[in-house]
């Protein structure tokens, strides 16, 4: 049953993708703006079902950070609507000519940006992804099939139905966006193998979710952001700046992939900064798991290598002291997931070494890792943070959701 259900979604999405690929920029922008308006008009309906999803998640024992990812309020719905408007305001990537050259035989060969086709998104308890994914995929000339987690099913379904109703009222194919309502693992695996209908699959969520897609998908996929993000406080750091950056990167939204999970502090700051940042984190509600340099604070839990390798997505942080920049770089090489890393330093030489030698999608000097976000990078919304190296890396906006094709103009040339 799940196989036929997913196949039918694929058939409809493929047809809708042909509609999307031929839409004018004006039509796409108008539809996105109307969908943004519809979100605001139906905000109370969204909040009502979201409250039901939140209650069910609480009853099942979900943690605070998970509930934060699941929760919508008026401000977050306004942000979702603003995200759609921002995408509408962005230049349309479809049809952009990337190169054009004339060959010795007179043929003109060019390369231009074209839609992917059907983009599948598998994600967990982040209802805002529903709006971001639809907006970006549609502006990029594609249709999207969404498969969210069971905990957010009512919220996601309400949002998708609002979009589909708006599309229908404006003469557009409603299957530009569809939601897999069967949230069983079997259905998810069927979606991962729908090669005839889905052109690319993007998982967005926990390490377990991404690992499942990597292991099971026969559809080409883009591996997104397990975020074991590091902040290294160099011996020359402005300590006030370092504290602000760490507290923001850990506590502003601890359940997201660009939150800081590990801090490394130069050993020369053991007596000055370690007690200070430890107390600041504890006062902010964070459990600190630290090495012996941090153990002078009684509330600190002894850290393990498993902690250093963990994306907590919670009010927990791993912490340790290092003797120098080389040791910090080696620690990051060992434990990083290639997402986002930061150095806090006043040394230009150390900042340049960090930028050059850290092999992650986003590398910062003196700024919070929380900025790894398509919106913050000026891309409008984003579909996720790619931590792989092929096709796309870092925040994935409109251009990263497209592919290219060569176009060739001849005047009767034949190959000898």
SVG drawing of the C-alpha trace seen along z (x, -y; Angstrom):
<svg xmlns="http://www.w3.org/2000/svg" viewBox="-10 -42 60 44">
<polyline fill="none" stroke="black" stroke-width="0.4" points="0.0,0.0 2.8,-2.5 4.5,-1.8 1.5,-2.7 0.7,-5.7 4.2,-7.1 4.3,-6.3 1.1,-8.3 2.5,-11.3 5.6,-11.0 3.5,-10.9 1.5,-14.0 4.6,-15.9 6.4,-15.1 3.5,-16.6 3.4,-19.6 7.2,-20.1 6.6,-20.6 4.1,-23.3 6.7,-24.9 9.5,-24.7 7.5,-26.8 6.1,-29.4 7.2,-33.0 9.1,-34.8 6.1,-37.1 3.7,-34.2 6.0,-32.5 6.5,-35.6 2.8,-36.4 1.9,-32.9 4.5,-33.0 3.3,-36.3 -0.3,-35.0 0.8,-31.9 2.6,-34.2 -0.6,-36.2 -2.6,-32.9 -0.3,-31.8 -1.0,-35.0 -4.8,-34.8 -4.9,-31.3 -2.4,-31.8 -5.0,-30.9 -5.8,-27.6 -2.1,-26.8 -1.6,-27.7 -4.5,-25.6 -3.3,-22.3 0.3,-23.1 -0.9,-23.3 -2.3,-19.8 1.1,-18.5 2.9,-20.2 0.7,-18.5 1.1,-15.1 4.9,-15.6 5.0,-16.7 2.8,-13.7 5.3,-11.4 8.2,-12.9 10.0,-15.0 12.7,-17.3 12.6,-21.0 14.8,-21.6 12.7,-19.3 9.5,-21.1 11.2,-24.4 11.8,-23.1 8.1,-22.0 6.6,-25.1 5.1,-27.9 3.8,-31.2 2.6,-34.4 6.2,-35.6 7.4,-32.4 4.4,-32.3 5.2,-35.9 8.8,-34.8 7.6,-32.0 5.5,-34.4 8.4,-36.9 10.6,-34.1 8.3,-33.4 8.2,-37.1 12.0,-37.2 12.2,-34.3 9.8,-36.0 12.0,-39.1 15.2,-37.2 16.4,-37.0 15.0,-34.0 17.9,-31.6 16.1,-29.6 17.4,-30.4 20.5,-32.2 23.3,-31.7 26.5,-30.8 28.8,-30.7 28.8,-31.1 31.7,-30.5 32.2,-30.0 34.2,-27.0 36.7,-26.9 34.1,-25.1 31.6,-27.9 29.3,-26.1 28.2,-28.2 28.2,-26.3 26.6,-27.7 25.6,-26.5 22.4,-27.6 20.7,-27.0 17.6,-24.8 15.2,-23.1 16.0,-19.9 12.4,-18.6 11.0,-16.9 12.7,-17.5 12.0,-15.3 12.5,-16.6 12.6,-14.3 12.7,-16.3 11.7,-16.1 9.9,-18.5 10.5,-21.8 7.1,-23.1 8.9,-26.1 10.7,-23.8 7.4,-23.1 7.1,-26.8 10.8,-27.2 11.0,-24.0 7.9,-24.9 9.0,-28.5 12.5,-27.6 11.7,-24.6 8.9,-26.4 11.0,-29.5 13.7,-27.2 11.2,-25.7 10.6,-22.4 7.8,-20.6 8.4,-19.2 7.3,-16.1 7.6,-16.7 7.8,-14.0 7.9,-15.4 8.0,-13.7 4.9,-12.2 5.1,-14.7 4.4,-17.7 2.0,-15.9 -1.1,-18.0 0.8,-21.3 2.6,-20.4 -0.7,-19.1 -2.5,-22.3 0.3,-24.5 0.5,-22.4 -3.3,-22.5 -3.3,-26.3 -0.7,-26.4 -2.6,-23.9 -5.8,-25.8 -4.1,-29.1 -2.5,-27.5 -5.8,-26.0 -7.6,-29.3 -5.0,-30.9 -5.0,-28.3 -1.8,-26.6 -1.1,-22.8 -1.8,-22.0 0.8,-19.2 3.6,-21.7 3.7,-20.8 2.5,-17.6 2.9,-16.0 3.4,-12.3 0.7,-11.8 1.8,-8.2 4.7,-8.8 5.7,-5.1 9.3,-4.0 8.2,-1.8 6.8,-4.8 9.9,-6.8 12.0,-4.0 9.7,-3.8 10.3,-7.5 14.0,-7.0 13.8,-4.5 11.4,-6.5 14.1,-7.1 11.7,-7.3 9.9,-10.3 12.2,-12.1 15.3,-13.7 17.0,-14.5 16.4,-13.8 17.4,-16.2 17.2,-14.9 17.1,-17.6 17.2,-16.5 19.1,-14.4 22.2,-12.2 19.9,-9.2 17.6,-10.5 20.5,-11.6 22.2,-8.2 19.1,-6.4 18.9,-8.3 22.6,-7.7 22.2,-4.0 18.9,-3.3 18.4,-5.9 18.8,-5.0 17.6,-8.4 20.5,-10.8 20.7,-12.8 22.4,-15.9 23.6,-15.2 22.7,-18.0 23.9,-19.3 24.6,-17.1 26.1,-20.1 28.8,-19.3 30.0,-22.9 33.0,-24.2 34.2,-27.5 37.9,-27.9 38.9,-30.7 42.4,-31.7 44.9,-33.1 44.6,-36.6 40.8,-36.6 38.7,-39.5 37.1,-37.6 34.0,-39.7 33.4,-39.0 34.1,-35.3 31.6,-35.0 28.9,-36.8 29.6,-34.6 29.5,-31.3 26.4,-32.1 24.6,-33.1 25.8,-30.1 24.8,-27.6 21.6,-29.1 19.8,-31.2 18.3,-28.1 20.1,-25.0 18.1,-22.5 19.3,-23.7 22.2,-22.4 24.3,-25.6 24.3,-25.7 27.7,-25.3 28.2,-21.9 31.9,-22.1 34.1,-24.9 37.9,-24.7 39.9,-27.2 43.6,-28.0 45.3,-26.7 46.7,-30.1 43.1,-31.2 42.5,-28.3 42.4,-30.5 40.8,-33.6 38.2,-32.5 37.4,-28.9 35.7,-29.7 34.0,-32.7 32.5,-30.9 31.6,-27.8 29.5,-29.9 27.9,-31.9 26.8,-28.7 25.5,-27.1 23.6,-30.3 22.1,-30.1 20.8,-26.6 23.5,-24.7 25.0,-21.5 28.8,-21.7 30.7,-18.5 34.3,-19.4 37.9,-18.1 40.0,-18.5 40.6,-22.2 36.8,-22.8 36.4,-20.4 37.4,-23.1 33.7,-24.1 31.8,-21.5 28.7,-21.5 30.8,-20.3 30.3,-16.7 33.4,-14.8 33.6,-14.9 34.1,-11.8 35.1,-11.3 31.5,-10.4 30.5,-13.8 33.0,-15.5 31.5,-13.6 27.9,-14.4 25.4,-16.9 23.4,-17.4 20.6,-19.6 20.0,-20.5 21.2,-22.6 24.5,-20.6 28.0,-21.5 31.3,-19.7 34.4,-21.7 38.1,-21.3 41.4,-23.2 44.1,-22.9 47.7,-24.0 47.8,-25.8 46.1,-26.4 47.5,-23.2 45.9,-21.1 42.5,-22.9 42.7,-22.2 43.5,-18.6 40.5,-18.3 38.2,-19.8 39.5,-17.5 38.8,-14.5 35.3,-15.4 33.8,-17.9 30.9,-17.0 32.1,-19.6 29.3,-22.1 30.4,-25.3 33.4,-26.3 34.6,-29.5 37.8,-31.0 37.6,-34.0 41.0,-35.8 42.7,-39.1 45.6,-37.4 45.4,-37.9 47.8,-35.1 45.8,-32.6 42.6,-33.7 44.0,-33.0 45.3,-29.6 41.9,-28.7 40.1,-29.8 42.6,-27.9 42.9,-24.7 39.5,-24.0 37.6,-21.9 34.0,-22.7 31.2,-24.3 31.3,-27.5 34.3,-28.9 34.0,-32.0 36.3,-34.5 34.8,-36.3 31.1,-35.6 28.5,-33.1 28.0,-29.9 24.2,-30.7 24.6,-32.8 25.0,-29.6 21.5,-30.1 20.3,-30.9 18.4,-33.9 21.4,-35.4 23.6,-34.8 21.3,-36.8 19.9,-33.7 16.3,-34.3 15.2,-31.0 17.2,-27.8 16.5,-24.1 19.3,-23.1 23.0,-23.2 25.0,-20.8 28.0,-19.3 29.1,-17.3 31.4,-18.6 29.7,-17.7 27.1,-20.0 26.4,-22.2 28.1,-23.1 26.9,-25.3 23.5,-27.0 21.4,-25.8 19.4,-28.5 17.9,-28.9 20.9,-28.3 21.9,-25.2 18.4,-23.7 19.0,-24.0 21.1,-22.0 22.6,-23.1 22.5,-21.9 24.6,-22.7 22.9,-24.5 24.5,-24.2 23.8,-26.4 25.0,-25.1 24.8,-25.9 25.0,-22.4 28.2,-21.3 29.0,-17.5 31.8,-15.7 34.5,-14.4"/>
</svg>
